[in-house]
Amino acid sequence: MKFCVVLEYDAQAQSWSAVCPELPGCTSAGTAEEEARQGIAEAIRLYLAPSDLHLPANAKLVEVTVG
């Protein structure tokens, strides 16, 4: 899968930030561009990893189709 990532260098902090706009909250940073790229790749993998849902007994899990 391919995702758009915004890489920015902050001269004051002397570090790179990486943000994936398609996945809210998915960010990374590093002192080198490559470190930020590797970090955002790992952040995306973790973001997309399946996880168990623990729902209360009175909750319903439904699917919604948009479009």
Summary of the structure (lengths in Angstrom):
residues: 67
radius of gyration: 16.4
end to end distance: 21.9
largest distance: 51.2
contacts: 129
relative contact order: 0.18
helix: 24%
strand: 21%
